[in-house]
Amino acid sequence: MQLARQAAAPGGSSTNGFAIASLVLGLVGISLLAIIFGLVALGQIKRDRSQTGRGMALAGIWLAVAWTVLGVGLAVLLVGSA
């Protein structure tokens, strides 16, 4: 219980919700939303220095890019073999 009280201390930094959503969506493979949420998170974090999550937002964006490249590559392979 002591850790829970320390984490919720007022005046501390909070993790941006869009950054968390971007990372989760990037892991799942919902690329478009992961990129949008990641870009929104980066903008909010830049404006409000008390928020954290820049790394999560970037990871979500890069995962979404990787999923997109993988999907396009598979589509090219499938169309090329037909």
C-alpha positions in Angstrom: 0.0 0.0 0.0 2.9 2.3 0.6 3.9 2.2 -3.0 0.4 3.1 -4.2 0.4 6.3 -2.0 3.7 7.4 -3.3 2.7 6.9 -7.0 -0.4 9.1 -6.6 1.5 11.9 -4.9 0.2 15.3 -6.1 2.6 17.4 -8.2 4.3 14.4 -9.7 4.5 13.6 -13.4 1.8 11.6 -15.0 1.9 9.3 -18.0 0.1 10.6 -21.1 -2.9 8.4 -21.9 -2.5 8.8 -25.6 1.0 7.5 -25.3 -0.2 4.4 -23.5 -2.9 3.9 -26.1 -0.4 4.3 -28.9 1.9 1.6 -27.5 -1.0 -0.8 -26.9 -2.4 -0.3 -30.4 1.0 -0.6 -31.9 1.5 -3.9 -30.1 -1.8 -5.2 -31.3 -1.3 -4.0 -34.9 -4.0 -1.3 -35.2 -1.5 0.9 -37.1 -3.5 4.0 -38.1 -4.8 4.7 -34.6 -1.4 4.0 -33.1 0.2 6.6 -35.3 -2.5 9.2 -34.7 -2.5 8.6 -30.9 1.3 8.7 -30.8 1.5 12.0 -32.7 -1.2 13.5 -30.4 0.7 12.3 -27.4 4.0 13.7 -28.6 2.3 17.1 -29.1 0.7 17.1 -25.7 3.9 16.0 -24.0 5.9 18.7 -25.7 3.4 21.4 -24.5 3.0 20.0 -21.0 6.4 19.1 -19.5 4.8 17.5 -16.4 3.6 14.6 -18.6 5.8 11.6 -19.4 5.4 8.8 -22.0 7.4 10.1 -24.9 9.2 6.8 -25.3 5.9 4.9 -25.3 4.5 7.2 -28.0 7.5 6.7 -30.1 7.5 3.0 -29.6 3.8 2.9 -30.6 4.5 4.8 -33.8 7.5 2.6 -34.7 5.5 -0.6 -34.0 2.7 0.7 -36.2 5.2 1.5 -39.0 6.6 -2.0 -38.7 3.2 -3.6 -38.9 2.4 -1.4 -42.0 5.6 -2.4 -43.7 5.0 -6.1 -42.9 1.5 -5.9 -44.3 2.5 -4.1 -47.5 5.4 -6.6 -48.0 3.0 -9.6 -47.5 0.5 -8.1 -49.9 3.2 -7.6 -52.5 4.4 -11.2 -52.1 0.8 -12.5 -52.4 0.0 -10.4 -55.5 3.4 -11.2 -57.1 2.9 -15.0 -56.7 -0.6 -15.0 -58.2 
